[in-house]
């Protein structure tokens, strides 16, 4: 029997997130596998994968803040806002010569904080039930609605001139739903030379770090985080005794215990360090928002 858990995988370039899920299914011998937050095939880095009952935890992980390391190329726009797309417009050398460090800094500041961002047209956002990228590949013109996102850090290193372009290495901390390709596109547009991504690596999802992840060739024999361990990294922990654990599993409320939880949700962990589920406040009480399947011993 496959035990539930959260596996951190360092996705290589060239694989889709679905490819990684398929490999985890084979390695662990189960169909019940999901992930929290898609990475494009070009991107590398941290993919948080849920196995068996721990897939229920992904709902509470997917909205966590993310950290990315990226390379932005100024000097060309592409159909996908990254290096995998066709080049639409290239900047003239004179326009690139006019790009200054002060101009880059101003552009970065304008894209930091709470901003309105139009996602790339080849994103996975659904439009009338179909993915935007599927509509683009079918020849449709797709313009997605702007959305509010938060970029809490946008640190850019020194600019370096390459063939007909300027490359910038950057580190971005952002809210879930932020498109780094769109940051590259918008930075280039603001500087009047166009821009797109040439590299993207996700290094953190909430408190999960890629340094703790396994490579795609290390899945066999990999040890996932226990549901209790994983949940404690994204939620406050509520310690419950055997009686409260039993009540939660049977759908009963914990009367008068709402003051024990400060956030919207908390991970209920029993005396055996087993995750009972996730609880939420209901008036003065706590009720189960998600129950984990009870582990057999």
QUIGI-V120108 format. One line per field, one symbol per residue. phi: phi as a letter, one per 40 degrees, with the letter a starting at -180 (. if undefined). psi: psi as a letter, one per 30 degrees, with the letter a starting at -180 (. if undefined). burial: I if it has 9 or more other C-alpha atoms within 8 Angstrom, else O. A space follows every 10 residues. Layout:
phi->???
psi->???
burial->???
This chain:
phi->.cccabbcbc cccgbcccdc dcccdccbga ccbabbhcbc dccbhcbcbc bfccdccddc bdcccbbbba bbbchabbcb gaccccccab ccdccccccb cccccccccc bbgcbcbccc cbccccbfgb cdccccccgc cbbcccbcbb bcaacbcccb cbdgabbbca bbbacdgcbc dcccdccccc cgbgaacbaa bcbabfccbc cccbcccbcc gcbcccdccc cccbbcbbcb cccccccccc gccccgbccc bcccbaccbc ccfbccibbb cbgcbbbcca bcdcccb
psi->kkkllkkkkj klkfkleeee eeeeeeefhk fikllijkkl eellakkjkk kbfffffeef efglllkkkl kkjkfkllfg gafflkkekk lleeeeffkl eeeeeeeeef gkajlkkjlk fglgkkjhfk kefeeefggk kkjlkllklk jfkikkakkk kajglkkkkl kkkllkfkje eeeeeeeeef fgflllkfkk kkfkjbgkkf fglllfggek fkjlkleeee efffllkjkk leeeeeeefg gkljkggeff keaelljjka fghkjeakll kjbflklkfk kkkkkk.
burial->OOOIIIIIII IIOOIIIOOI IOIIIOOOOI OIIIIIOOIO IIIIIIIIII IIIIIIIIOO IIOIIIIIII IIIIIIIIII IIIOIOIOOI IOOOIIOOIO OOIIOOIIOO IIOOIOIIII IIIOOOOOOO IIIIIIOOOO OOOOOOOOII IIIIOIOOIO OOOOIIIIII IIIIIIOIOO IIIIIIIIII IOIIIIIIII IIIIIIOIII OOIIIIOOIO OOOOIIIIOI IIIIIIIIOI OOOIIOIIIO OIIIOOIIOO IOOOIIIIII IOOIIIIIII IOOIIIIIOO IIOOOOO
